[in-house]
Amino acid sequence: MSAQGKPVFDPSGSTFDSFLEEEGILDEVDAVAIKRVIAWQLSEAMKVGHLSKKAMAERIGTSRSQLDRLLDPENSAVHLLTIAKAARAVGKRLHIEMVDAA
């Protein structure tokens, strides 16, 4: 706190992750970032394979609206089974790994 009672910003020793953790949103931000990467990878694989959304939905046995949710980078509420099926449909395999926190 400053002499006027206002918080003093001290960036030394602070990381963006620690800030997000202090705000209680680190897990949510991580999930959205991961989902954005997955959605982008699936979209790119569909382009390379000339696979329409309709054909992709049929391959993974789901509806077009469910596929749209899967490809929506902002929607992190997607089941791992759906992601794994989608990966297999474009010739990929889902690989999830837990690593030590830095």
MARKOL-859340 format. One line per 10 residues: number of its first residue (from 1); for each residue x, y, z of N, C-alpha, C. Coordinates in steps of 0.001 Angstrom, whole numbers. Layout:
NUM> X Y Z X Y Z X Y Z; ...
//
This chain:
1> 837 -1187 0 0 0 0 878 1245 0; 416 2229 -727 1133 3502 -754 755 4311 483; 1403 5438 621 1114 6313 1765 -332 6801 1723; -920 6815 533 -2314 7259 393 -3292 6105 581; -2794 4918 908 -3665 3775 1139 -4084 3052 -126; -3460 3373 -1257 -3784 2721 -2522 -2816 1567 -2761; -3285 479 -3407 -2388 -632 -3699 -1275 -193 -4646; -97 -719 -4425 1047 -425 -5275 1275 -1620 -6177; 1389 -1368 -7478 1639 -2449 -8426 3122 -2779 -8403; 3435 -4014 -8107 4819 -4470 -8089 4930 -5709 -8962
11> 5371 -5535 -10220 5428 -6686 -11130 6572 -7649 -10850; 7518 -7267 -10009 8656 -8150 -9751 8195 -9406 -9024; 8609 -10554 -9543 8252 -11823 -8916 6852 -12304 -9240; 6091 -11522 -9975 4733 -11903 -10312 4696 -12395 -11753; 3908 -13421 -12001 3737 -13920 -13357 2276 -13777 -13737; 2041 -13890 -15031 658 -13816 -15497 -147 -14974 -14926; 462 -16165 -14879 -231 -17319 -14293 -579 -17078 -12831; 338 -16485 -12074 29 -16239 -10665 -1084 -15201 -10529; -1099 -14216 -11427 -2187 -13240 -11434 -3522 -13932 -11691; -3553 -14793 -12739 -4794 -15508 -13059 -5217 -16401 -11904
21> -4254 -17013 -11248 -4565 -17871 -10107 -5146 -17051 -8953; -4559 -15890 -8701 -5078 -15005 -7652 -6504 -14561 -7961; -6800 -14367 -9237 -8142 -13965 -9654 -9112 -15144 -9683; -8591 -16359 -9533 -9432 -17551 -9518 -9887 -18001 -10893; -9138 -17623 -11944 -9566 -17963 -13299 -8504 -18715 -14093; -7436 -19159 -13461 -6355 -19824 -14183 -6837 -21075 -14902; -7594 -21929 -14228 -8069 -23166 -14858 -8966 -22871 -16056; -9837 -21889 -15921 -10736 -21527 -17013 -9961 -20992 -18214; -8990 -20132 -17968 -8180 -19573 -19050 -7382 -20678 -19731; -6811 -21587 -18952 -6078 -22722 -19532 -6993 -23570 -20404
31> -8197 -23856 -19918 -9135 -24692 -20666 -9516 -24037 -21991; -9763 -22752 -21978 -10129 -22039 -23205 -8954 -22040 -24181; -7743 -21844 -23675 -6565 -21849 -24550 -6368 -23217 -25200; -6507 -24266 -24418 -6374 -25622 -24954 -7457 -25882 -25990; -8685 -25476 -25687 -9802 -25698 -26608 -9595 -24942 -27913; -9037 -23746 -27842 -8774 -22982 -29066 -7783 -23719 -29957; -6763 -24287 -29357 -5766 -25032 -30133 -6404 -26266 -30767; -7186 -26996 -29990 -7836 -28203 -30511 -8800 -27854 -31647; -9597 -26826 -31457 -10548 -26412 -32500 -9802 -26022 -33773; -8700 -25297 -33629 -7920 -24889 -34788 -7313 -26111 -35486
41> -6755 -27041 -34707 -6152 -28233 -35293 -7187 -29070 -36046; -8370 -29225 -35465 -9421 -29986 -36142 -9866 -29289 -37424; -10038 -27987 -37361 -10449 -27229 -38549 -9414 -27360 -39659; -8150 -27260 -39304 -7082 -27386 -40296 -7051 -28795 -40894; -7205 -29814 -40053 -7211 -31195 -40548 -8401 -31441 -41471; -9541 -30829 -41166 -10710 -30961 -42034 -10446 -30298 -43384; -9781 -29130 -43371 -9454 -28451 -44635 -8514 -29308 -45476; -7471 -29820 -44850 -6494 -30641 -45569 -7168 -31871 -46175; -8088 -32470 -45411 -8783 -33660 -45894 -10012 -33370 -46733; -10253 -32083 -47036 -11432 -31673 -47812 -12700 -32290 -47219
51> -12836 -32148 -45915 -13941 -32751 -45175 -14919 -31670 -44744; -16155 -31769 -45195 -17178 -30791 -44821 -17629 -31041 -43382; -18298 -30052 -42819 -18832 -30228 -41466 -19855 -31360 -41422; -20660 -31455 -42458 -21672 -32513 -42499 -20998 -33885 -42514; -19983 -34045 -43361 -19276 -35327 -43444 -18541 -35634 -42139; -17949 -34610 -41536 -17235 -34796 -40269 -18200 -35234 -39176; -19353 -34586 -39098 -20357 -34951 -38094 -20790 -36402 -38280; -20964 -36815 -39517 -21349 -38203 -39794 -20249 -39172 -39366; -18995 -38815 -39640 -17874 -39683 -39278 -17777 -39921 -37775; -18089 -38896 -36995 -17958 -39061 -35545 -19286 -39395 -34872
61> -20308 -39549 -35683 -21598 -39975 -35149 -22270 -38951 -34267; -22246 -37698 -34715 -22864 -36636 -33932 -23620 -35696 -34869; -24258 -34713 -34292 -25017 -33737 -35076 -24102 -32607 -35543; -24576 -31898 -36533 -23828 -30746 -37031 -23710 -29684 -35936; -24753 -29508 -35122 -24691 -28503 -34057 -23663 -28886 -32990; -23546 -30190 -32700 -22531 -30637 -31741 -21138 -30402 -32323; -20974 -30644 -33611 -19690 -30390 -34254 -19357 -28902 -34206; -20356 -28053 -34421 -20127 -26604 -34324 -19637 -26222 -32934; -20183 -26845 -31886 -19718 -26582 -30522 -18274 -27056 -30349; -17960 -28188 -30945 -16610 -28721 -30867 -15612 -27779 -31546
71> -15998 -27215 -32673 -15115 -26329 -33430 -15137 -24887 -32926; -16019 -24569 -31997 -16109 -23224 -31426 -14969 -23036 -30424; -14003 -22167 -30723 -12859 -22011 -29826 -13228 -21483 -28442; -14365 -20847 -28308 -14773 -20290 -27016 -15506 -21301 -26131; -15965 -22394 -26706 -16744 -23383 -25954 -15810 -24459 -25411; -15491 -24383 -24130 -14577 -25359 -23537 -15326 -26543 -22920; -16642 -26540 -22990 -17451 -27611 -22401 -17731 -28694 -23434; -16682 -29415 -23817 -16806 -30493 -24779 -16207 -31741 -24154; -16862 -32868 -24339 -16384 -34113 -23740 -15128 -34619 -24429; -14260 -35230 -23654 -13036 -35796 -24215 -13335 -36873 -25248
81> -14397 -37639 -25043 -14759 -38677 -25998 -15065 -38066 -27365; -15756 -36953 -27380 -16079 -36283 -28638 -14803 -35796 -29321; -13889 -35227 -28552 -12624 -34756 -29123 -11819 -35932 -29667; -11790 -37033 -28932 -11051 -38219 -29380 -11643 -38783 -30669; -12965 -38841 -30762 -13620 -39318 -31986 -13304 -38399 -33164; -13332 -37100 -32918 -13047 -36137 -33981 -11600 -36270 -34446; -10691 -36448 -33520 -9284 -36627 -33888 -9112 -37861 -34757; -9734 -38954 -34369 -9632 -40197 -35134 -10243 -40020 -36532; -11308 -39239 -36633 -11991 -39035 -37921 -11120 -38309 -38939; -10137 -37545 -38449 -9234 -36837 -39362 -7834 -37463 -39355
91> -7760 -38705 -38893 -6493 -39427 -38921 -5513 -39030 -37841; -6019 -38499 -36748 -5169 -38068 -35630 -5528 -38881 -34394; -4739 -38684 -33346 -4985 -39336 -32070 -4879 -38278 -30988; -5793 -38289 -30044 -5756 -37337 -28932 -4717 -37800 -27925; -3854 -36892 -27519 -2816 -37192 -26534 -2915 -36135 -25438; -3225 -36576 -24225 -3337 -35657 -23090 -2265 -36030 -22086; -1597 -35019 -21562 -500 -35271 -20646 -568 -34272 -19498; -383 -34751 -18295 -278 -33860 -17145 1211 -33625 -16884; 1563 -32365 -16666 2953 -32015 -16404 3032 -31254 -15084; 4217 -31249 -14508 4416 -30512 -13262 4185 -29032 -13499
101> 3555 -28380 -12550 3346 -26936 -12630 4696 -26261 -12438; 4900 -25228 -13199 6187 -24510 -13125 6260 -23651 -11894
//
